[in-house]
Amino acid sequence: MDFALAPEQEKSPPGAAQRKVFMKKVILIAAGVGILVGFGFYAHQPKREPEVVPEAKADSAPAAEEFRSVEPATPRPEPAVVAAAMPATSQAARLVAPSRPNLDTAMVSRAVELLTSSQVSYLQKREAWKQLRDAGKLDQAIAQLEQLNAGDPRNAEYPAALGQAYLKKCGTIQDLREQGILAMQADKLFDAALSLDAANWEARFTKAVALTYWPPNLNKGEEVIQHFQTLIQQQETQPPQPEFAEPYAWLGEQYQKAGRTEDARTVWQRGATLFPADEKLRTKLTSNP
């Protein structure tokens, strides 16, 4: 946003000091979202992670095979250089077999393919994000997602995944200004995804959860409630998925913050009826009788 003033506007509010304070607030708000993601964006979710594929050792299968449990792996490229060509300080060097350094790029490409597929489950995508982060490959994934998004701007999966990548990147950096820029870009990408596909569950859910951490004085509460209400309406017309329990828990929390205690309990009860095995919803009900 360009806050430059024309000469005749220089003496009219907002002044330079006000603009500076405003920009600081915006950056700090967005940075908070990034930090949230870095310390575990889904920290409130129940422990129902899919089985984690053990990390590859130097003498074991290449890291690209970590994604085999989701879909058949793509053919392995032939080695082009020896392991000595790989940077000794690279974390990924310990994850890729010494004779197959090119699989480092193949792993990222494979992960991006999974993250932008509508046929891959939400929990499997979470595991792919974790493996990218642990391997230090978020930057490479972001570069590929940016290319995909620019090349096919009508595919809602690309901005939805890129927005999540930006938020996850926020948690790996310390610069507040850079965090703010990435978080704001992520929010716009979620909007872009939803404009292309209003039923994109991940884009709406991630955007809604991020907005719950914005300061109350920005009045995002009603927007958050509307997003979670929309998610629930949409997903109740589809076959149930484990992640569909999440909007009930989050919506109830927003009702509770707004002082709508009965509405909170009602939505938690509905969620628990549809997802009786969900630990978070059971806890909400028992702790809020």
C-alpha positions, 0 to 999 in steps of 0.5 A: 500500500502506498502511503505517499502524500501529494504536496497539498496533502502533506499537512492533512492527517494521517501524519507521518508519525501516524502512518509509521505507527499504523505500519508497525501495527500491521507488520507486528500483526502479520508477524504474529501470524507467522510466529504462530505458524512457526511454533505449530500452526495446528498445536490445538489439534488432537493427536491424530497424525498419520504414521510418520515415515522414518527419516532416511539415513545416509545408507538408507533409501533416499528422502524422496521415498518418504512420500511413497506412502501417499502415491507411487514415487516417480522414477528415480533420476540417474545420479549426475554428480558425486556426493562431494559436490553437495555442500557439506553444511547442507542438512538435506545432504544427510537425507539423500543417498551420497550417490543420488544428489539429484534426488534432493530436487526430486523430493521437493518436486514430489512434495509440491505435487502432493501439496497441490493435489486435490486427491491427497488427504489433508493429513498426508499434506500435513506430513509433507509440509513437516518433511519439507520443513525438517529437510530445510526445503521450504524455500525450494518448495516456495520457488516451485509453487510461485512458478506454478501459480504464475503459470496457471493462475486459474488453479485454486490449489496453487495459491492455497498451497503457496499461502500456507508455504509463506506462513510456514516460512514466517516461522523460520525467520526472525525479521519482523518486516519480512514476516509481515510481508509474507503473512500479508501475501499469504492472506491475499493468496487465500483470498485468491484461492477462494475467489477461484474455488469457494469450496477450497477447504484448506484455503478457508480453514487456514485463513480463518485460523490465522485471523483468530490471532489478530488483535480484537481491536481490528474486529476480525471476530465476525469474519472468522465466525463467518468463515467457520460457519461456511466451512461447516455448511460446505463440509456437511454436504460431503463425506466426513473427513477427520479434519472436518472436526476442526471447524466445530472446535474453532467456531465454538471458541469464537462464540465463547470469545463473543460471549455466546456460551450457548452457541459455543456448546451447541456447535461443540455438541454437534461436532462431537455427535458427528465426530465422536472420536475427536478428543478436542471436542470431547474436552471442550464439552467436559470443560464447559458444562 
